[in-house]
Amino acid sequence: MRKWWGAVRRKVPPAVPGIVLGAVGALVAGVLCGLAVDPSALAGTWGYTFGTSLLLAVGLYGSTYGIDLAALRADLGGVVAAVTLGVVLKAALIAGVMVLAFGRPAHLVLGIAVAQIDPLSVAALDRRGRMSERARSLLMAWAAFDDPMTVLLTLYAAGYAYAAAGHRGAPAIAGGGAGGWLTGLAMNAALLAGVVLLWWAWRRAAPALAAVPPLRRAGEVAAGLLVVLMLVLAAVGTLMLAVAVAGLVVRRRVFAKTLGRAVATAFLAASLVLGLFLAQGVALWPGLLLGATAFGAQALVALFVMPLFVRGLERRDRIVLGLGQQNGITAVLIALALEHDFPGTVAIVGPAVVTVNLLHATGQSLLARGAGPPGTRGEPRADQERHSSCDGPSDTDPRAVAPDPLGEAPGQESSGRAAA
């Protein structure tokens, strides 16, 4: 098996990371499994919901964990614009194209399903040499924080689309309405407050624990268990906003390697789940159009709207953000939630997700080929490519600093100073 994989990997262009090949393999495996077993019965079960939510939580935490906080503070206005105005504009553009193409009011919800950028895909596929740290932080924050906005849009747009399609009453997806959304927001705040409080207490005790090796090891285990507990609770209650914000605070360099592996594993699992539902049938032409429109909407917003809120972005960074649309487990989860009220949503969103990711991979490959020889602006050096989005700075990175006793992740402030 190892020899076969090595032979396949040698034939693939260097611009295609190994995780992409793994995702393709997982997707094919999911399709084969879906042909043998109908997974639709699992979609409404607690175990399935918990498992997919856990995948999303891992992706959100991995995405915000890798954000440079200084870059985020500098472009906070741009991030807010991206996750509010940007998401609304993208959803409107996509929904408009789908309704004009097929004349079905129910297609309004399709724009919501794919308008967000999937944080798990961004965290798993990030290659920091393709863009500046500033653009990278913008994209990762965009991916991490547009999910709550998408949920809010789903509650309202689904009700309008349901009525426009000629149905009476309210769709099941909007069962909580605005009150349910506010309750969820309060629960997110409670989880975040609890995690941050425990993290603050742990950091206060960490210097004393560091003096005794056995206690230091126990402290490291406790810190890791806190993150695991947070992810599990978030998956149980679908409290994803708390996880996204916690990724900006709960940071340690010792998490990087484990988190990188967890993100990659979750990405492969999400590809497997997508394959299960693709096997149940696809609406190919609507899916292709939906995917291409979503990719194009991202390019329009990034190239023409974002420069109004983010000044000084280099041309290459604007292009990278324009090619930044990725979809995955988030789109699948939204499609599954909408399937009950809008039958056929999964059959359209499934091929759309594949289309978006193929366009993304193609764009990144073309961008890499046009970057020039290694060492030029925007081209990753060999030592840079070995680091995932969750890694700390490399030895050759000018931001690298000697690790301190607490081992904070890059960009985290500690003891009145900011770690580089």
C-alpha positions as CSV (number, residue, x, y, z in Angstrom):
1,M,0.0,0.0,0.0
2,R,2.8,2.4,0.9
3,K,4.6,1.7,-2.4
4,W,1.3,2.3,-4.4
5,W,0.7,5.6,-2.6
6,G,4.3,6.7,-3.2
7,A,3.9,5.9,-6.9
8,V,0.7,7.9,-7.1
9,R,2.1,10.8,-5.2
10,R,5.2,11.1,-7.5
11,K,2.9,11.5,-10.5
12,V,0.9,14.3,-9.0
13,P,2.1,17.9,-9.5
14,P,3.9,19.4,-6.4
15,A,1.2,22.1,-6.1
16,V,-1.4,19.5,-5.1
17,P,-1.0,18.7,-1.4
18,G,-1.2,15.1,-0.2
19,I,-4.3,15.9,1.8
20,V,-6.2,16.6,-1.4
21,L,-5.4,13.1,-2.7
22,G,-6.6,11.7,0.6
23,A,-9.8,13.6,0.4
24,V,-10.4,12.3,-3.1
25,G,-9.8,8.8,-1.9
26,A,-12.2,9.3,1.1
27,L,-14.8,10.7,-1.3
28,V,-14.6,7.7,-3.5
29,A,-14.8,5.4,-0.5
30,G,-17.8,7.2,0.7
31,V,-19.5,6.8,-2.7
32,L,-18.8,3.1,-2.7
33,C,-20.2,2.7,0.8
34,G,-23.2,4.8,0.0
35,L,-24.0,2.5,-3.0
36,A,-24.1,-0.5,-0.6
37,V,-25.8,1.2,2.4
38,D,-28.4,3.9,2.4
39,P,-27.2,6.6,4.8
40,S,-30.4,8.7,4.8
41,A,-31.7,6.9,7.9
42,L,-28.7,8.2,9.8
43,A,-29.2,11.8,8.9
44,G,-31.7,12.5,11.6
45,T,-30.0,10.5,14.4
46,W,-28.3,12.1,17.4
47,G,-25.0,10.3,16.7
48,Y,-24.8,11.5,13.2
49,T,-25.6,15.1,14.2
50,F,-23.1,15.0,17.0
51,G,-20.4,13.5,14.7
52,T,-20.8,16.0,12.0
53,S,-21.0,18.9,14.5
54,L,-17.7,17.7,16.1
55,L,-16.1,17.7,12.6
56,L,-17.2,21.3,12.2
57,A,-16.0,22.3,15.7
58,V,-12.6,20.9,15.0
59,G,-12.4,22.9,11.8
60,L,-13.5,26.1,13.4
61,Y,-11.0,25.8,16.3
62,G,-8.2,24.9,13.9
63,S,-9.1,27.8,11.6
64,T,-9.1,30.5,14.3
65,Y,-6.1,29.0,16.2
66,G,-4.0,29.7,13.1
67,I,-5.0,33.4,12.8
68,D,-2.3,36.0,13.5
69,L,-4.0,38.2,16.1
70,A,-2.0,41.4,15.2
71,A,-3.1,41.0,11.6
72,L,-6.7,40.4,12.7
73,R,-6.8,43.5,14.9
74,A,-5.4,45.6,12.0
75,D,-8.1,44.5,9.6
76,L,-11.0,43.9,12.0
77,G,-13.3,46.2,9.9
78,G,-12.6,44.1,6.9
79,V,-13.4,40.8,8.7
80,V,-16.7,42.3,10.0
81,A,-17.6,43.4,6.5
82,A,-16.7,39.9,5.1
83,V,-18.8,37.9,7.5
84,T,-21.8,40.3,7.3
85,L,-22.1,42.2,4.0
86,G,-19.9,39.7,2.2
87,V,-22.0,36.7,3.2
88,V,-25.3,38.4,2.4
89,L,-24.1,39.6,-1.1
90,K,-22.7,36.2,-1.9
91,A,-26.0,34.4,-0.9
92,A,-28.0,37.0,-2.9
93,L,-25.9,36.6,-6.0
94,I,-26.0,32.8,-5.9
95,A,-29.7,32.6,-5.1
96,G,-30.5,35.1,-7.8
97,V,-28.6,33.0,-10.5
98,M,-30.3,29.8,-9.4
99,V,-33.8,31.3,-9.3
100,L,-33.3,32.9,-12.8
101,A,-31.9,29.7,-14.2
102,F,-34.6,27.3,-12.9
103,G,-37.5,29.5,-11.9
104,R,-38.0,27.8,-8.6
105,P,-38.4,30.0,-5.4
106,A,-37.2,27.1,-3.3
107,H,-33.7,27.5,-4.9
108,L,-33.3,30.7,-2.8
109,V,-32.0,28.5,0.0
110,L,-29.2,27.1,-2.1
111,G,-27.4,30.4,-2.0
112,I,-27.3,30.1,1.8
113,A,-26.0,26.5,1.8
114,V,-22.8,27.4,-0.1
115,A,-22.3,31.1,0.7
116,Q,-20.0,30.5,3.6
117,I,-16.4,29.4,3.3
118,D,-15.8,26.0,5.0
119,P,-13.4,26.5,8.0
120,L,-12.4,22.8,8.0
121,S,-11.3,23.0,4.4
122,V,-9.4,26.2,5.0
123,A,-7.7,24.8,8.0
124,A,-6.8,21.5,6.4
125,L,-5.6,22.9,3.0
126,D,-4.0,26.2,4.1
127,R,-0.5,26.6,2.6
128,R,0.8,29.9,4.1
129,G,3.4,30.5,1.3
130,R,0.6,31.2,-1.2
131,M,-0.4,34.5,0.5
132,S,0.8,37.0,3.0
133,E,0.2,36.6,6.7
134,R,-2.4,39.4,6.5
135,A,-4.4,37.8,3.7
136,R,-4.1,34.4,5.4
137,S,-5.6,35.8,8.6
138,L,-8.4,37.6,6.7
139,L,-9.4,34.3,4.9
140,M,-9.2,32.2,8.1
141,A,-11.3,34.7,10.1
142,W,-13.7,35.0,7.2
143,A,-14.1,31.2,7.1
144,A,-14.5,30.9,10.9
145,F,-17.0,33.6,11.6
146,D,-19.3,33.6,8.6
147,D,-21.0,30.4,9.9
148,P,-23.2,32.2,12.5
149,M,-24.3,34.7,9.9
150,T,-25.2,31.8,7.6
151,V,-27.3,30.2,10.3
152,L,-29.2,33.5,10.8
153,L,-29.8,33.8,7.1
154,T,-31.1,30.2,7.0
155,L,-33.7,31.0,9.7
156,Y,-35.3,33.8,7.7
157,A,-34.6,33.0,4.1
158,A,-36.0,29.4,4.5
159,G,-39.3,30.8,5.8
160,Y,-39.6,33.1,2.8
161,A,-38.6,30.4,0.3
162,Y,-41.0,28.0,1.9
163,A,-44.0,30.4,1.5
164,A,-42.9,31.5,-2.0
165,A,-42.9,27.8,-3.1
166,G,-46.6,27.6,-2.2
167,H,-46.4,25.8,1.2
168,R,-48.4,26.8,4.2
169,G,-47.0,27.2,7.7
170,A,-43.3,27.5,8.6
171,P,-40.5,25.2,7.7
172,A,-39.0,22.9,10.3
173,I,-35.5,24.6,9.9
174,A,-36.9,27.8,11.2
175,G,-38.6,26.2,14.2
176,G,-36.7,28.4,16.7
177,G,-37.1,31.7,14.9
178,A,-35.4,34.7,16.2
179,G,-36.0,33.6,19.8
180,G,-34.2,30.3,19.1
181,W,-31.2,32.2,17.6
182,L,-31.0,34.5,20.6
183,T,-31.1,31.5,22.9
184,G,-28.3,29.9,21.0
185,L,-26.3,33.1,21.2
186,A,-26.7,33.1,25.0
187,M,-25.6,29.4,25.2
188,N,-22.5,30.2,23.1
189,A,-21.7,33.1,25.4
190,A,-22.0,30.8,28.5
191,L,-19.7,28.1,27.0
192,L,-17.2,30.7,25.9
193,A,-17.2,32.4,29.3
194,G,-16.7,29.1,31.1
195,V,-13.8,28.0,28.9
196,V,-12.0,31.4,29.1
197,L,-12.4,31.4,32.9
198,L,-10.9,28.0,33.2
199,W,-8.2,28.9,30.8
200,W,-7.3,32.0,32.7
201,A,-7.1,30.0,36.0
202,W,-4.9,27.4,34.3
203,R,-2.5,30.1,33.0
204,R,-2.3,31.6,36.4
205,A,-1.2,28.3,37.9
206,A,1.0,27.3,35.0
207,P,4.3,29.0,36.2
208,A,4.1,27.2,39.5
209,L,3.3,23.9,37.8
210,A,6.3,24.3,35.4
211,A,8.7,24.1,38.3
212,V,7.8,20.5,39.0
213,P,8.0,18.2,35.9
214,P,5.3,15.7,37.0
215,L,2.9,18.6,37.7
216,R,3.8,20.3,34.4
217,R,2.9,17.2,32.5
218,A,-0.4,16.9,34.4
219,G,-1.0,20.6,33.6
220,E,-0.4,20.0,29.9
221,V,-2.9,17.1,30.0
222,A,-5.5,19.3,31.8
223,A,-5.1,22.0,29.1
224,G,-5.7,19.5,26.4
225,L,-8.7,18.0,28.1
226,L,-10.2,21.5,28.4
227,V,-10.0,21.9,24.6
228,V,-11.5,18.4,24.1
229,L,-14.3,19.1,26.5
230,M,-15.1,22.4,24.8
231,L,-15.3,20.7,21.4
232,V,-17.6,18.0,22.7
233,L,-19.9,20.4,24.5
234,A,-20.0,22.6,21.3
235,A,-20.9,19.6,19.2
236,V,-23.7,18.5,21.6
237,G,-25.3,22.0,21.6
238,T,-24.1,23.1,18.1
239,L,-22.3,26.1,19.8
240,M,-19.9,26.9,17.0
241,L,-19.5,30.6,17.7
242,A,-18.0,29.8,21.1
243,V,-15.4,27.5,19.5
244,A,-14.5,30.1,16.9
245,V,-13.8,32.8,19.4
246,A,-12.1,30.4,21.8
247,G,-9.5,29.6,19.1
248,L,-8.3,33.2,19.4
249,V,-7.7,32.8,23.2
250,V,-7.0,29.2,24.1
251,R,-3.6,28.7,22.4
252,R,-0.5,26.8,23.1
253,R,2.3,25.7,20.9
254,V,2.1,22.1,22.2
255,F,-1.4,21.9,20.6
256,A,-0.1,22.6,17.1
257,K,0.9,19.1,16.0
258,T,-2.1,17.3,17.5
259,L,-4.5,19.9,16.2
260,G,-3.0,19.7,12.7
261,R,-3.6,16.0,12.7
262,A,-7.1,16.4,14.0
263,V,-8.0,18.9,11.3
264,A,-6.6,16.6,8.6
265,T,-8.5,13.6,10.0
266,A,-11.7,15.6,10.2
267,F,-11.3,16.9,6.7
268,L,-11.0,13.3,5.4
269,A,-14.0,12.2,7.5
270,A,-16.1,15.1,6.0
271,S,-15.1,14.0,2.5
272,L,-16.3,10.4,3.4
273,V,-19.6,11.7,4.6
274,L,-20.1,13.8,1.4
275,G,-19.4,10.7,-0.6
276,L,-22.1,8.7,1.2
277,F,-24.8,11.2,0.2
278,L,-23.5,11.7,-3.4
279,A,-24.1,8.0,-3.9
280,Q,-27.8,8.5,-3.3
281,G,-28.2,10.6,-6.5
282,V,-27.1,14.0,-7.8
283,A,-28.7,16.8,-9.8
284,L,-25.6,17.3,-11.9
285,W,-26.5,20.4,-13.9
286,P,-28.0,22.5,-11.1
287,G,-25.0,21.4,-8.9
288,L,-22.4,22.4,-11.4
289,L,-24.1,25.8,-11.8
290,L,-24.5,26.3,-8.1
291,G,-20.8,25.5,-7.5
292,A,-19.5,27.7,-10.3
293,T,-21.7,30.6,-9.2
294,A,-20.6,30.3,-5.5
295,F,-16.9,30.4,-6.7
296,G,-17.6,33.4,-8.9
297,A,-19.5,35.2,-6.1
298,Q,-16.5,34.9,-3.8
299,A,-14.3,36.3,-6.5
300,L,-16.6,39.3,-7.1
301,V,-16.9,40.1,-3.3
302,A,-13.2,39.7,-2.7
303,L,-12.0,41.7,-5.7
304,F,-14.5,44.5,-5.7
305,V,-16.1,44.8,-2.2
306,M,-13.3,43.9,0.2
307,P,-10.9,46.6,-1.1
308,L,-13.5,49.1,0.1
309,F,-12.9,47.9,3.7
310,V,-9.4,46.6,3.6
311,R,-6.8,49.1,2.4
312,G,-3.4,48.2,1.1
313,L,-3.9,44.6,0.1
314,E,-1.4,43.6,-2.6
315,R,-2.8,42.4,-6.0
316,R,-1.7,38.8,-5.3
317,D,-3.5,38.7,-2.0
318,R,-6.7,40.0,-3.6
319,I,-6.4,37.2,-6.2
320,V,-5.8,34.6,-3.5
321,L,-8.9,35.8,-1.5
322,G,-10.9,35.8,-4.8
323,L,-9.9,32.1,-5.2
324,G,-10.6,31.4,-1.6
325,Q,-14.1,29.8,-1.8
326,Q,-14.1,26.3,-0.3
327,N,-17.1,24.2,0.7
328,G,-17.3,21.0,2.8
329,I,-19.0,19.8,5.9
330,T,-20.7,23.1,6.7
331,A,-22.5,23.1,3.3
332,V,-23.4,19.4,3.8
333,L,-24.8,20.1,7.3
334,I,-27.0,23.0,6.0
335,A,-28.2,21.0,3.0
336,L,-29.2,18.1,5.3
337,A,-31.1,20.5,7.6
338,L,-32.9,21.9,4.6
339,E,-33.7,18.6,2.9
340,H,-36.8,18.0,5.0
341,D,-38.5,21.1,3.8
342,F,-36.8,21.4,0.4
343,P,-36.4,17.9,-1.0
344,G,-33.5,17.6,-3.4
345,T,-31.3,20.1,-1.7
346,V,-28.6,17.5,-0.9
347,A,-28.6,16.2,-4.5
348,I,-27.8,19.7,-5.7
349,V,-25.4,20.8,-2.9
350,G,-23.3,17.6,-3.1
351,P,-22.0,18.1,-6.7
352,A,-21.8,21.9,-6.0
353,V,-19.3,21.2,-3.1
354,V,-17.2,19.1,-5.4
355,T,-17.3,21.7,-8.2
356,V,-16.2,24.5,-5.8
357,N,-13.3,22.5,-4.5
358,L,-12.2,21.5,-8.0
359,L,-12.2,25.1,-9.1
360,H,-10.4,26.1,-5.9
361,A,-7.7,23.4,-6.5
362,T,-7.3,24.5,-10.2
363,G,-7.0,28.1,-9.3
364,Q,-4.4,27.4,-6.6
365,S,-2.4,25.3,-9.0
366,L,-2.4,28.0,-11.7
367,L,-1.5,30.6,-9.2
368,A,1.4,28.4,-8.0
369,R,2.7,27.9,-11.6
370,G,2.6,31.7,-12.2
371,A,4.4,32.5,-9.0
372,G,7.9,32.2,-10.4
373,P,10.9,30.2,-9.0
374,P,11.1,29.6,-5.2
375,G,12.1,32.6,-3.2
376,T,10.0,35.1,-5.2
377,R,7.1,36.9,-3.7
378,G,4.2,34.6,-2.7
379,E,6.0,31.4,-3.6
380,P,6.5,29.0,-0.6
381,R,10.0,27.9,0.2
382,A,10.5,24.2,1.0
383,D,10.9,24.9,4.7
384,Q,7.6,26.8,4.7
385,E,5.6,24.2,3.0
386,R,6.3,21.6,5.7
387,H,4.2,23.6,8.2
388,S,0.4,23.4,8.4
389,S,-1.9,26.2,9.3
390,C,-1.7,25.2,12.9
391,D,2.1,25.2,13.2
392,G,4.0,27.9,15.0
393,P,6.7,29.9,13.2
394,S,9.5,28.0,11.6
395,D,13.2,28.5,12.6
396,T,13.7,30.6,9.5
397,D,10.6,32.7,10.0
398,P,11.5,36.2,11.2
399,R,8.6,36.1,13.6
400,A,10.1,33.1,15.4
401,V,11.0,33.6,19.1
402,A,12.4,31.3,21.7
403,P,9.6,29.4,23.5
404,D,8.6,30.8,26.8
405,P,7.7,28.7,29.9
406,L,4.0,28.8,29.1
407,G,4.5,27.9,25.4
408,E,1.8,30.2,24.0
409,A,0.9,29.9,20.3
410,P,2.1,32.7,18.0
411,G,0.1,35.8,18.2
412,Q,-1.1,35.2,21.7
413,E,-0.5,37.9,24.3
414,S,0.9,36.9,27.6
415,S,1.9,38.8,30.8
416,G,1.4,42.2,29.3
417,R,3.5,41.5,26.2
418,A,2.5,40.2,22.7
419,A,4.1,37.0,21.5
420,A,5.5,37.5,18.1
